[in-house]
Amino acid sequence: MHVLRSRIADRPLLSCLPQVADYLRFNLSFAVTERIRILHLDAANRLIRDEQIGEGTGTRVAMAVGPMIDRASELGSASLILVHNHPSGDPTPSRQDIELTLKISAEAGRHDIVVIDHLIVGAEKIYSFHRAGLLA
């Protein structure tokens, strides 16, 4: 895991998405509980911090939007990549995933923080809200 993380450290995350995907798959694809991570990025899209902010059951995890945005402001995050896994293996977003993502993006925007993407990690694939057109 340290080797995978070192491949993305101090580099613009958006220029090394395959390495980011490998890192996330290694960390989340075989977890038996749903976990939420936030990748905090600076203005040059370099990783400031990767934080797990929640862990739940095999099908859901709760999270509070306000404290998450407060933490991003505290760290000086210019942008965020939201990440969570689906222990079922299917990365297709639920209606709740979509609604929560849009809520987080709107709240982050009020603090001049951009949600670049929300990635859902499945057993073999990663779903990207940005690629699907759900985030601008």
N, C-alpha and C positions, 0 to 999 in steps of 0.2 A: 504494500500500500504506500509506503514512503516513497518508493521509486515512482509510482504513478502520480503522487502529489507533487513531487519535485519537477515533473515534466510540465506542470502548469504554474508553478510558483514563479513570481516575478515576470510573467509574460502576459500580454493581453489575452484574456480568456477567449475572446471571440475569434482570435486567430488560431487557436488550437482546440477547436471543438471536438475533434476525434479523441484527443487525450482527455478532455473533460468527460466525454461519454464513457471512456474506459474507466476513469476514476470513479464515476458515479455507479456504473454497473458493478464494479468490484465492491463498492460500499453498500449497495442497496438491493441488487437484483435477487439475492437469496435470503433476504431478511424475512422472517415469518410474521413480523409485526409491521404495520404501516408507520413510516417515519417521515418527518418533514425536515428538510435542510434548507438553509438560505446561504447562497454564495453572495457575499458582499463584495462589490467591485468599486474601484476608485474611478476617477474621470478618464483614465487611460485604459479602462477595462481590465486592470490587473486585480487579482484576488487579494482582498484585504483579509477576509476571514471566511471560513466555511464553518457554519454552526448548525448543529442539530437542535431544532427548537421544539420538537415534540415527538412522542412515540405513543402509539395507541394499540389497537387490537389488530387482528388480521384483516379487518375491513374498514377501519376508520381511525382518525386521530383528530383531536380537538386542538384549535389554536386561536389565540386572541390577536386580532389585527393590530390594535393600538400599540401594545408592547413591542411587537415585531418592528413596526415603523419607528418607534422611539429608539430601539436598539440600532437600527440602520442609521438614524440621525446621529446617535452617540458615536458610532464608528466612523462617521463621515462618508458613508456610502453614497456614491453618485448614482449607482444602479444596483439592481438585484437580479439574481436568477433564482427562482423558487424551484425546489426539487422535492418530490416525494415518490415513494414507491407504491406499487400495487402488488402485495404478496400473492395475489391470484395468478400473477404472471402476465395479465392482459393490461397494457398501459392505456387503454381507452379511457378518457376522462368521464367522470360522472357529471350529472347536472350540478351537483354540489361543488365539484372541482372547478367547473367553469364559473359558477356564480362567485365563489370565494376568490378566484383569481382576479376577476373583474373588480371586486370590492377592494382587494389589496392594491391593485394597480391604481385605482382611483384615489385611495387614501395616500399611497406613496407619492402620487403626482402632486397632491396638495403640499407636500414637503420637498418638492423639487427632486424627487428620487424616481428614476425610471425602472419599471419592471421590464427587463429585456425579454425574459422568457419564463415559462413554467414548464419544467420537464417532469414527465411521469416515467419512472423506470419500471419496466416489466422484466420478465425473465430473459427475453431475447431482444426486445426492442425498447426504444425510448420515444415517447410521444412528446412533440414540441408544440406548445400553444402558438408560438411565433410562426413556425412553419405552416401550421394549420390555419393561420390567418385570424386567430382569436386574440392576439396581441399585436399591436401595430409596431 
